[in-house]
Amino acid sequence: MKIPEIEIPIIPIPLEKKVTLFIKREDLIHPEISGNKFWKLFYNINHYLEKNPENPFIITFGGAFSNHIAAVAALGKESGIPTLAIIRGQELHTRWKENPTLITAADNGMRFRFVTREEYGDKIQLTENLKIEFPNALIIPEGGTNENAVKGIQHLLNPETKSFDYLCTAVGTGGTVAGLSRFAAQHQKVLGFKVVIDHSLETTVAELSGKNNFDLFDAQDGGYGKITDENIRFINDFYHDFGIKTDPIYTGKMMRKLFELIEKDYFPEQCRILAFHTGGLQGIEGANDMLRKKNRGWIQFGK
C-alpha cells in the first residue's frame, strides 16, 4: 500500500454555538478501503510483504456487515493476494448471497469460513489453528486492531489537525482512538464514542495508547449494529443539512452523540472540535434491506 496523494478535506459544520466543529472526510481516501480501515491495514500489509512471504495469504475475522471484511477483500484484490474471512454465524453459510457486504467481498476474491458464535468467541484458539493450517499467512484480528494498526492511525493527523483542541472518533475495537491518543499533540484531548458494549475498552485503549489524554463516551444506542429510529432521523437530517453521508453503525452515532454534548455545553467556548469520518458507507445498503424487512424507515440520501 502507498500513501495516497489525495488531500483529505476538513469540512466546517456550522453551529449556533460558541464552538467550532469540523469533520475530516477520511471516508474519501479510497473507494473501498475506506476511512480508518485504510490506515489500520497500511503497516499490517506493508510489513508483511517486506518479509517476502512465500504464497502470501491474508486471513481475518468479522461479522456479516463488517467494514473491515469489505476493506480486507478490496485490499486483497488490489494487491493480488488471496483472502479468507472467518465469519461469525454458521447460519449464514446458506444465506450469504443475500448480504451486500459479503457479495462485494466475494466479488473481490475473498473466500469465507462460517463458524458458530461459540467458536468465534474463542478467537485465540481459532487463530492458533489457522497459524498451523496457513503458516505463511498474515492473520489480522477482528476490526484490524493491533500495534501496526495503531501506528497507522498517525496518518489521520497532519499539521492542519494540530489547530484543534478536541479530536473525536467512533470506537469499535479501540485501535483508532488509541492511535489518535498516542499521536495527538500535547494540547489536544481525544474523545472516543463507543458503539459497542465492551467494558474492557478503556483498558485496551490505555494499553495501546500509553497515554491518559482520552475520554470514552457511550454512543452504542441500543447495542452494536442496532439502528434506532432516532439514529435514522439524525443521519437523514445531517445529510440534508450538511450534504455529508454518515453510516448508522459508526460515524452517524458518533456525530449524534457529539451534537448532544455540544448542545449540553460540554465544550468550553471558542474551542475547536475535529471529528473524523471513518467511512463505513458500504454498510448502508445492508442496513436499509434490514430496515425495509421490518417495515421501518430507512436511510434516504438525496431524497
Helices and strands as residue ranges (DSSP letters): E 10-13, E 20-24, G 26-28, H 36-50, E 58-62, H 67-79, E 83-88, G 90-94, G 96-98, H 100-107, E 111-115, H 117-121, H 123-133, E 138-140, G 142-144, H 147-152, G 153-156, G 159-163, E 166-171, H 175-183, E 189-194, H 201-209, E 214-218, H 229-242, H 251-263, E 272-276, G 281-283, H 284-293
